[in-house]
Amino acid sequence: MVKISCKDYGFDCKFQVNDNESNAINRFQKHSMVIHGIEYSSGTLNQIVMRIKNHS
Ligand SMILES: [Zn+2]
């Protein structure tokens, strides 16, 4: 399980995902695109998840 919080990436937003790795990536990717108009690549999100996992 990984947790990704939108506010950790500079958004004033309460959205967070707490899910297995691939679901968390998919859901965060979709949210960023729809709500913030930012399209993260899967590579970028993989790096983000990797960083989160290393810190937990
Ligand atoms: Zn957000």
N, CA, C, O and the ligand as a Tripos MOL2 file, in Angstrom:
@<TRIPOS>MOLECULE
protein
  225   223    57     0     0
PROTEIN
NO_CHARGES

@<TRIPOS>ATOM
      1 N           0.8370   -1.2060    0.0000 N.3       1 MET1
      2 CA          0.0000    0.0000    0.0000 C.3       1 MET1
      3 C           0.8670    1.2500    0.0000 C.2       1 MET1
      4 O           1.8570    1.3410    0.7250 O.2       1 MET1
      5 N           0.4800    2.1910   -0.8140 N.am      2 VAL2
      6 CA          1.1500    3.4880   -0.7970 C.3       2 VAL2
      7 C           0.0900    4.5740   -0.6310 C.2       2 VAL2
      8 O          -1.0610    4.4240   -1.0430 O.2       2 VAL2
      9 N           0.5220    5.6720   -0.0130 N.am      3 LYS3
     10 CA         -0.3700    6.7980    0.1640 C.3       3 LYS3
     11 C           0.2260    7.9910   -0.5720 C.2       3 LYS3
     12 O           1.3670    8.3790   -0.3230 O.2       3 LYS3
     13 N          -0.5470    8.5630   -1.4690 N.am      4 ILE4
     14 CA         -0.1120    9.7650   -2.1750 C.3       4 ILE4
     15 C          -1.0790   10.8800   -1.8370 C.2       4 ILE4
     16 O          -2.2840   10.7540   -2.0570 O.2       4 ILE4
     17 N          -0.5510   11.9770   -1.3000 N.am      5 SER5
     18 CA         -1.3900   13.1220   -0.9590 C.3       5 SER5
     19 C          -1.1080   14.2570   -1.9270 C.2       5 SER5
     20 O           0.0420   14.6210   -2.1710 O.2       5 SER5
     21 N          -2.1780   14.8010   -2.4690 N.am      6 CYS6
     22 CA         -2.0420   15.9040   -3.4040 C.3       6 CYS6
     23 C          -1.2920   17.0770   -2.7730 C.2       6 CYS6
     24 O          -0.4750   17.7210   -3.4310 O.2       6 CYS6
     25 N          -1.5640   17.3480   -1.5250 N.am      7 LYS7
     26 CA         -0.9580   18.5290   -0.9170 C.3       7 LYS7
     27 C           0.5620   18.3950   -0.7560 C.2       7 LYS7
     28 O           1.2660   19.3960   -0.6200 O.2       7 LYS7
     29 N           1.0530   17.1720   -0.7700 N.am      8 ASP8
     30 CA          2.5070   16.9760   -0.7380 C.3       8 ASP8
     31 C           3.1830   17.4450   -2.0210 C.2       8 ASP8
     32 O           4.4000   17.6260   -2.0630 O.2       8 ASP8
     33 N           2.3900   17.6370   -3.0560 N.am      9 TYR9
     34 CA          2.9480   18.0640   -4.3320 C.3       9 TYR9
     35 C           2.5480   19.4830   -4.6790 C.2       9 TYR9
     36 O           2.5320   19.8790   -5.8450 O.2       9 TYR9
     37 N           2.2260   20.2390   -3.6440 N.am     10 GLY10
     38 CA          2.0620   21.6690   -3.8080 C.3      10 GLY10
     39 C           0.6560   22.1310   -4.1550 C.2      10 GLY10
     40 O           0.4400   23.3010   -4.4720 O.2      10 GLY10
     41 N          -0.3140   21.1970   -4.0930 N.am     11 PHE11
     42 CA         -1.6770   21.5920   -4.3890 C.3      11 PHE11
     43 C          -2.4320   21.8630   -3.1010 C.2      11 PHE11
     44 O          -2.2340   21.1820   -2.0950 O.2      11 PHE11
     45 N          -3.3040   22.8700   -3.1440 N.am     12 ASP12
     46 CA         -4.1870   23.1310   -2.0270 C.3      12 ASP12
     47 C          -5.4140   22.2490   -2.2160 C.2      12 ASP12
     48 O          -6.4600   22.6990   -2.6840 O.2      12 ASP12
     49 N          -5.2620   20.9940   -1.8440 N.am     13 CYS13
     50 CA         -6.2330   19.9780   -2.2360 C.3      13 CYS13
     51 C          -6.2000   18.8540   -1.2090 C.2      13 CYS13
     52 O          -5.1280   18.4510   -0.7560 O.2      13 CYS13
     53 N          -7.3580   18.3570   -0.8470 N.am     14 LYS14
     54 CA         -7.4190   17.3300    0.1870 C.3      14 LYS14
     55 C          -7.3570   15.9110   -0.3750 C.2      14 LYS14
     56 O          -7.4050   14.9380    0.3770 O.2      14 LYS14
     57 N          -7.2520   15.7990   -1.6850 N.am     15 PHE15
     58 CA         -7.2780   14.4730   -2.3000 C.3      15 PHE15
     59 C          -6.0790   13.6270   -1.8730 C.2      15 PHE15
     60 O          -4.9380   14.0870   -1.8990 O.2      15 PHE15
     61 N          -6.3560   12.3910   -1.4830 N.am     16 GLN16
     62 CA         -5.2460   11.4560   -1.3030 C.3      16 GLN16
     63 C          -5.6950   10.0440   -1.6760 C.2      16 GLN16
     64 O          -6.8680    9.6910   -1.5520 O.2      16 GLN16
     65 N          -4.7400    9.2580   -2.1310 N.am     17 VAL17
     66 CA         -5.0490    7.8630   -2.4250 C.3      17 VAL17
     67 C          -4.2350    6.9850   -1.4860 C.2      17 VAL17
     68 O          -3.0810    7.2720   -1.1690 O.2      17 VAL17
     69 N          -4.8690    5.9220   -1.0590 N.am     18 ASN18
     70 CA         -4.2200    4.9560   -0.1850 C.3      18 ASN18
     71 C          -4.6000    3.5860   -0.7460 C.2      18 ASN18
     72 O          -5.6740    3.0610   -0.4530 O.2      18 ASN18
     73 N          -3.7310    3.0310   -1.5350 N.am     19 ASP19
     74 CA         -4.1300    1.8720   -2.3290 C.3      19 ASP19
     75 C          -2.8750    1.0840   -2.7030 C.2      19 ASP19
     76 O          -1.7570    1.4890   -2.3820 O.2      19 ASP19
     77 N          -3.0700   -0.0260   -3.3720 N.am     20 ASN20
     78 CA         -1.8760   -0.7200   -3.8380 C.3      20 ASN20
     79 C          -1.1850    0.1300   -4.9150 C.2      20 ASN20
     80 O          -1.7540    1.0820   -5.4480 O.2      20 ASN20
     81 N           0.0450   -0.2470   -5.2090 N.am     21 GLU21
     82 CA          0.8950    0.6330   -5.9960 C.3      21 GLU21
     83 C           0.2770    1.0430   -7.3460 C.2      21 GLU21
     84 O           0.2440    2.2280   -7.6780 O.2      21 GLU21
     85 N          -0.2050    0.0750   -8.1100 N.am     22 SER22
     86 CA         -0.6830    0.4330   -9.4450 C.3      22 SER22
     87 C          -2.0030    1.1850   -9.3930 C.2      22 SER22
     88 O          -2.2330    2.0810  -10.2050 O.2      22 SER22
     89 N          -2.8800    0.8350   -8.4450 N.am     23 ASN23
     90 CA         -4.1270    1.5950   -8.2960 C.3      23 ASN23
     91 C          -3.8580    3.0190   -7.8490 C.2      23 ASN23
     92 O          -4.4760    3.9600   -8.3460 O.2      23 ASN23
     93 N          -2.9310    3.1760   -6.9090 N.am     24 ALA24
     94 CA         -2.6090    4.5130   -6.4240 C.3      24 ALA24
     95 C          -2.0880    5.3750   -7.5650 C.2      24 ALA24
     96 O          -2.4640    6.5410   -7.6910 O.2      24 ALA24
     97 N          -1.2310    4.8070   -8.3890 N.am     25 ILE25
     98 CA         -0.6990    5.5400   -9.5380 C.3      25 ILE25
     99 C          -1.8150    5.9270  -10.4920 C.2      25 ILE25
    100 O          -1.8990    7.0770  -10.9220 O.2      25 ILE25
    101 N          -2.6740    4.9660  -10.8260 N.am     26 ASN26
    102 CA         -3.7800    5.2480  -11.7500 C.3      26 ASN26
    103 C          -4.7050    6.3220  -11.2180 C.2      26 ASN26
    104 O          -5.0820    7.2430  -11.9410 O.2      26 ASN26
    105 N          -5.0710    6.2010   -9.9500 N.am     27 ARG27
    106 CA         -6.0400    7.1370   -9.3910 C.3      27 ARG27
    107 C          -5.4580    8.5310   -9.2530 C.2      27 ARG27
    108 O          -6.1390    9.5250   -9.5060 O.2      27 ARG27
    109 N          -4.1960    8.6030   -8.8500 N.am     28 PHE28
    110 CA         -3.5750    9.9170   -8.7110 C.3      28 PHE28
    111 C          -3.3880   10.5720  -10.0840 C.2      28 PHE28
    112 O          -3.5750   11.7770  -10.2480 O.2      28 PHE28
    113 N          -3.0160    9.7490  -11.0560 N.am     29 GLN29
    114 CA         -2.8290   10.2440  -12.4160 C.3      29 GLN29
    115 C          -4.1270   10.8380  -12.9570 C.2      29 GLN29
    116 O          -4.1350   11.9280  -13.5280 O.2      29 GLN29
    117 N          -5.2230   10.1050  -12.7670 N.am     30 LYS30
    118 CA         -6.5210   10.5460  -13.2460 C.3      30 LYS30
    119 C          -6.9510   11.8280  -12.5350 C.2      30 LYS30
    120 O          -7.4200   12.7730  -13.1690 O.2      30 LYS30
    121 N          -6.7880   11.8480  -11.2170 N.am     31 HIS31
    122 CA         -7.1560   13.0190  -10.4260 C.3      31 HIS31
    123 C          -6.3820   14.2600  -10.8860 C.2      31 HIS31
    124 O          -6.9760   15.3190  -11.0900 O.2      31 HIS31
    125 N          -5.0880   14.1380  -11.0440 N.am     32 SER32
    126 CA         -4.2610   15.2800  -11.4440 C.3      32 SER32
    127 C          -4.7010   15.8310  -12.7780 C.2      32 SER32
    128 O          -4.7480   17.0430  -12.9850 O.2      32 SER32
    129 N          -5.0250   14.9190  -13.6870 N.am     33 MET33
    130 CA         -5.4190   15.3150  -15.0150 C.3      33 MET33
    131 C          -6.7650   16.0280  -14.9850 C.2      33 MET33
    132 O          -6.9200   17.1010  -15.5690 O.2      33 MET33
    133 N          -7.7420   15.4240  -14.2980 N.am     34 VAL34
    134 CA         -9.1030   15.9470  -14.3100 C.3      34 VAL34
    135 C          -9.2100   17.2280  -13.4830 C.2      34 VAL34
    136 O          -9.8010   18.2120  -13.9260 O.2      34 VAL34
    137 N          -8.6420   17.2100  -12.2970 N.am     35 ILE35
    138 CA         -8.8400   18.3260  -11.3650 C.3      35 ILE35
    139 C          -7.8160   19.4380  -11.5700 C.2      35 ILE35
    140 O          -8.1620   20.6170  -11.4910 O.2      35 ILE35
    141 N          -6.5660   19.0780  -11.8310 N.am     36 HIS36
    142 CA         -5.5140   20.0890  -11.8980 C.3      36 HIS36
    143 C          -5.0040   20.3350  -13.3120 C.2      36 HIS36
    144 O          -4.2140   21.2520  -13.5390 O.2      36 HIS36
    145 N          -5.4510   19.5230  -14.2560 N.am     37 GLY37
    146 CA         -5.0200   19.7050  -15.6360 C.3      37 GLY37
    147 C          -3.5470   19.4100  -15.8530 C.2      37 GLY37
    148 O          -2.9350   19.9150  -16.7950 O.2      37 GLY37
    149 N          -2.9780   18.5840  -14.9710 N.am     38 ILE38
    150 CA         -1.5670   18.2170  -15.0860 C.3      38 ILE38
    151 C          -1.4680   16.7370  -15.3950 C.2      38 ILE38
    152 O          -2.0210   15.8960  -14.6860 O.2      38 ILE38
    153 N          -0.7560   16.4370  -16.4600 N.am     39 GLU39
    154 CA         -0.6450   15.0530  -16.8720 C.3      39 GLU39
    155 C           0.7190   14.5070  -16.4620 C.2      39 GLU39
    156 O           1.7310   14.7750  -17.1100 O.2      39 GLU39
    157 N           0.7290   13.7340  -15.3720 N.am     40 TYR40
    158 CA          1.9660   13.0790  -14.9530 C.3      40 TYR40
    159 C           2.1660   11.8280  -15.7860 C.2      40 TYR40
    160 O           1.2170   11.0840  -16.0330 O.2      40 TYR40
    161 N           3.3860   11.5960  -16.2150 N.am     41 SER41
    162 CA          3.6610   10.3390  -16.9110 C.3      41 SER41
    163 C           3.7480    9.2170  -15.8880 C.2      41 SER41
    164 O           4.0060    9.4470  -14.7060 O.2      41 SER41
    165 N           3.5290    7.9980  -16.3670 N.am     42 SER42
    166 CA          3.6360    6.8530  -15.4620 C.3      42 SER42
    167 C           5.0410    6.7670  -14.8670 C.2      42 SER42
    168 O           5.2070    6.3700  -13.7130 O.2      42 SER42
    169 N           6.0460    7.1380  -15.6530 N.am     43 GLY43
    170 CA          7.4240    7.1190  -15.1510 C.3      43 GLY43
    171 C           7.6030    8.0530  -13.9680 C.2      43 GLY43
    172 O           8.2160    7.6940  -12.9630 O.2      43 GLY43
    173 N           7.0620    9.2530  -14.0990 N.am     44 THR44
    174 CA          7.1430   10.2290  -13.0050 C.3      44 THR44
    175 C           6.4460    9.6960  -11.7620 C.2      44 THR44
    176 O           6.9650    9.7980  -10.6500 O.2      44 THR44
    177 N           5.2600    9.1260  -11.9670 N.am     45 LEU45
    178 CA          4.5060    8.6250  -10.8240 C.3      45 LEU45
    179 C           5.1940    7.4180  -10.1860 C.2      45 LEU45
    180 O           5.1410    7.2410   -8.9690 O.2      45 LEU45
    181 N           5.8320    6.5990  -11.0010 N.am     46 ASN46
    182 CA          6.6050    5.4910  -10.4350 C.3      46 ASN46
    183 C           7.7140    5.9980   -9.5310 C.2      46 ASN46
    184 O           7.9690    5.4360   -8.4660 O.2      46 ASN46
    185 N           8.3750    7.0740   -9.9690 N.am     47 GLN47
    186 CA          9.4310    7.6650   -9.1450 C.3      47 GLN47
    187 C           8.8710    8.2160   -7.8440 C.2      47 GLN47
    188 O           9.4710    8.0530   -6.7810 O.2      47 GLN47
    189 N           7.7240    8.8650   -7.9330 N.am     48 ILE48
    190 CA          7.0760    9.4150   -6.7370 C.3      48 ILE48
    191 C           6.7680    8.2860   -5.7480 C.2      48 ILE48
    192 O           7.0550    8.3870   -4.5550 O.2      48 ILE48
    193 N           6.1730    7.2040   -6.2790 N.am     49 VAL49
    194 CA          5.8170    6.0720   -5.4160 C.3      49 VAL49
    195 C           7.0630    5.4430   -4.8020 C.2      49 VAL49
    196 O           7.0640    5.0500   -3.6350 O.2      49 VAL49
    197 N           8.1190    5.3550   -5.5980 N.am     50 MET50
    198 CA          9.3670    4.7750   -5.1070 C.3      50 MET50
    199 C           9.9080    5.6070   -3.9400 C.2      50 MET50
    200 O          10.3590    5.0680   -2.9290 O.2      50 MET50
    201 N           9.8520    6.9310   -4.1040 N.am     51 ARG51
    202 CA         10.3300    7.8430   -3.0650 C.3      51 ARG51
    203 C           9.4880    7.6830   -1.7930 C.2      51 ARG51
    204 O          10.0270    7.6460   -0.6870 O.2      51 ARG51
    205 N           8.1630    7.5890   -1.9610 N.am     52 ILE52
    206 CA          7.2740    7.4150   -0.8160 C.3      52 ILE52
    207 C           7.6070    6.1180   -0.0810 C.2      52 ILE52
    208 O           7.6690    6.0900    1.1480 O.2      52 ILE52
    209 N           7.8180    5.0570   -0.8360 N.am     53 LYS53
    210 CA          8.0890    3.7710   -0.2090 C.3      53 LYS53
    211 C           9.4280    3.7700    0.5310 C.2      53 LYS53
    212 O           9.5670    3.1500    1.5850 O.2      53 LYS53
    213 N          10.4050    4.4740   -0.0360 N.am     54 ASN54
    214 CA         11.7010    4.5400    0.6350 C.3      54 ASN54
    215 C          11.6410    5.3020    1.9460 C.2      54 ASN54
    216 O          12.4610    5.0860    2.8400 O.2      54 ASN54
    217 N          10.6740    6.1870    2.0550 N.am     55 HIS55
    218 CA         10.5650    6.9960    3.2640 C.3      55 HIS55
    219 C           9.6590    6.3700    4.3200 C.2      55 HIS55
    220 O           9.5460    6.8930    5.4280 O.2      55 HIS55
    221 N           9.0220    5.2690    3.9880 N.am     56 SER56
    222 CA          8.0970    4.7010    4.9640 C.3      56 SER56
    223 C           8.6230    3.3840    5.5020 C.2      56 SER56
    224 O           7.9740    2.7560    6.3390 O.2      56 SER56
    225 ZN         -5.6370   17.3830   -6.0900 Zn       57 ZN57
@<TRIPOS>BOND
     1     1     2 1
     2     2     3 1
     3     3     4 2
     4     3     5 am
     5     5     6 1
     6     6     7 1
     7     7     8 2
     8     7     9 am
     9     9    10 1
    10    10    11 1
    11    11    12 2
    12    11    13 am
    13    13    14 1
    14    14    15 1
    15    15    16 2
    16    15    17 am
    17    17    18 1
    18    18    19 1
    19    19    20 2
    20    19    21 am
    21    21    22 1
    22    22    23 1
    23    23    24 2
    24    23    25 am
    25    25    26 1
    26    26    27 1
    27    27    28 2
    28    27    29 am
    29    29    30 1
    30    30    31 1
    31    31    32 2
    32    31    33 am
    33    33    34 1
    34    34    35 1
    35    35    36 2
    36    35    37 am
    37    37    38 1
    38    38    39 1
    39    39    40 2
    40    39    41 am
    41    41    42 1
    42    42    43 1
    43    43    44 2
    44    43    45 am
    45    45    46 1
    46    46    47 1
    47    47    48 2
    48    47    49 am
    49    49    50 1
    50    50    51 1
    51    51    52 2
    52    51    53 am
    53    53    54 1
    54    54    55 1
    55    55    56 2
    56    55    57 am
    57    57    58 1
    58    58    59 1
    59    59    60 2
    60    59    61 am
    61    61    62 1
    62    62    63 1
    63    63    64 2
    64    63    65 am
    65    65    66 1
    66    66    67 1
    67    67    68 2
    68    67    69 am
    69    69    70 1
    70    70    71 1
    71    71    72 2
    72    71    73 am
    73    73    74 1
    74    74    75 1
    75    75    76 2
    76    75    77 am
    77    77    78 1
    78    78    79 1
    79    79    80 2
    80    79    81 am
    81    81    82 1
    82    82    83 1
    83    83    84 2
    84    83    85 am
    85    85    86 1
    86    86    87 1
    87    87    88 2
    88    87    89 am
    89    89    90 1
    90    90    91 1
    91    91    92 2
    92    91    93 am
    93    93    94 1
    94    94    95 1
    95    95    96 2
    96    95    97 am
    97    97    98 1
    98    98    99 1
    99    99   100 2
   100    99   101 am
   101   101   102 1
   102   102   103 1
   103   103   104 2
   104   103   105 am
   105   105   106 1
   106   106   107 1
   107   107   108 2
   108   107   109 am
   109   109   110 1
   110   110   111 1
   111   111   112 2
   112   111   113 am
   113   113   114 1
   114   114   115 1
   115   115   116 2
   116   115   117 am
   117   117   118 1
   118   118   119 1
   119   119   120 2
   120   119   121 am
   121   121   122 1
   122   122   123 1
   123   123   124 2
   124   123   125 am
   125   125   126 1
   126   126   127 1
   127   127   128 2
   128   127   129 am
   129   129   130 1
   130   130   131 1
   131   131   132 2
   132   131   133 am
   133   133   134 1
   134   134   135 1
   135   135   136 2
   136   135   137 am
   137   137   138 1
   138   138   139 1
   139   139   140 2
   140   139   141 am
   141   141   142 1
   142   142   143 1
   143   143   144 2
   144   143   145 am
   145   145   146 1
   146   146   147 1
   147   147   148 2
   148   147   149 am
   149   149   150 1
   150   150   151 1
   151   151   152 2
   152   151   153 am
   153   153   154 1
   154   154   155 1
   155   155   156 2
   156   155   157 am
   157   157   158 1
   158   158   159 1
   159   159   160 2
   160   159   161 am
   161   161   162 1
   162   162   163 1
   163   163   164 2
   164   163   165 am
   165   165   166 1
   166   166   167 1
   167   167   168 2
   168   167   169 am
   169   169   170 1
   170   170   171 1
   171   171   172 2
   172   171   173 am
   173   173   174 1
   174   174   175 1
   175   175   176 2
   176   175   177 am
   177   177   178 1
   178   178   179 1
   179   179   180 2
   180   179   181 am
   181   181   182 1
   182   182   183 1
   183   183   184 2
   184   183   185 am
   185   185   186 1
   186   186   187 1
   187   187   188 2
   188   187   189 am
   189   189   190 1
   190   190   191 1
   191   191   192 2
   192   191   193 am
   193   193   194 1
   194   194   195 1
   195   195   196 2
   196   195   197 am
   197   197   198 1
   198   198   199 1
   199   199   200 2
   200   199   201 am
   201   201   202 1
   202   202   203 1
   203   203   204 2
   204   203   205 am
   205   205   206 1
   206   206   207 1
   207   207   208 2
   208   207   209 am
   209   209   210 1
   210   210   211 1
   211   211   212 2
   212   211   213 am
   213   213   214 1
   214   214   215 1
   215   215   216 2
   216   215   217 am
   217   217   218 1
   218   218   219 1
   219   219   220 2
   220   219   221 am
   221   221   222 1
   222   222   223 1
   223   223   224 2
@<TRIPOS>SUBSTRUCTURE
     1 MET1         2 RESIDUE 1 A MET
     2 VAL2         6 RESIDUE 1 A VAL
     3 LYS3        10 RESIDUE 1 A LYS
     4 ILE4        14 RESIDUE 1 A ILE
     5 SER5        18 RESIDUE 1 A SER
     6 CYS6        22 RESIDUE 1 A CYS
     7 LYS7        26 RESIDUE 1 A LYS
     8 ASP8        30 RESIDUE 1 A ASP
     9 TYR9        34 RESIDUE 1 A TYR
    10 GLY10       38 RESIDUE 1 A GLY
    11 PHE11       42 RESIDUE 1 A PHE
    12 ASP12       46 RESIDUE 1 A ASP
    13 CYS13       50 RESIDUE 1 A CYS
    14 LYS14       54 RESIDUE 1 A LYS
    15 PHE15       58 RESIDUE 1 A PHE
    16 GLN16       62 RESIDUE 1 A GLN
    17 VAL17       66 RESIDUE 1 A VAL
    18 ASN18       70 RESIDUE 1 A ASN
    19 ASP19       74 RESIDUE 1 A ASP
    20 ASN20       78 RESIDUE 1 A ASN
    21 GLU21       82 RESIDUE 1 A GLU
    22 SER22       86 RESIDUE 1 A SER
    23 ASN23       90 RESIDUE 1 A ASN
    24 ALA24       94 RESIDUE 1 A ALA
    25 ILE25       98 RESIDUE 1 A ILE
    26 ASN26      102 RESIDUE 1 A ASN
    27 ARG27      106 RESIDUE 1 A ARG
    28 PHE28      110 RESIDUE 1 A PHE
    29 GLN29      114 RESIDUE 1 A GLN
    30 LYS30      118 RESIDUE 1 A LYS
    31 HIS31      122 RESIDUE 1 A HIS
    32 SER32      126 RESIDUE 1 A SER
    33 MET33      130 RESIDUE 1 A MET
    34 VAL34      134 RESIDUE 1 A VAL
    35 ILE35      138 RESIDUE 1 A ILE
    36 HIS36      142 RESIDUE 1 A HIS
    37 GLY37      146 RESIDUE 1 A GLY
    38 ILE38      150 RESIDUE 1 A ILE
    39 GLU39      154 RESIDUE 1 A GLU
    40 TYR40      158 RESIDUE 1 A TYR
    41 SER41      162 RESIDUE 1 A SER
    42 SER42      166 RESIDUE 1 A SER
    43 GLY43      170 RESIDUE 1 A GLY
    44 THR44      174 RESIDUE 1 A THR
    45 LEU45      178 RESIDUE 1 A LEU
    46 ASN46      182 RESIDUE 1 A ASN
    47 GLN47      186 RESIDUE 1 A GLN
    48 ILE48      190 RESIDUE 1 A ILE
    49 VAL49      194 RESIDUE 1 A VAL
    50 MET50      198 RESIDUE 1 A MET
    51 ARG51      202 RESIDUE 1 A ARG
    52 ILE52      206 RESIDUE 1 A ILE
    53 LYS53      210 RESIDUE 1 A LYS
    54 ASN54      214 RESIDUE 1 A ASN
    55 HIS55      218 RESIDUE 1 A HIS
    56 SER56      222 RESIDUE 1 A SER
    57 ZN57       225 GROUP 0 **** ****
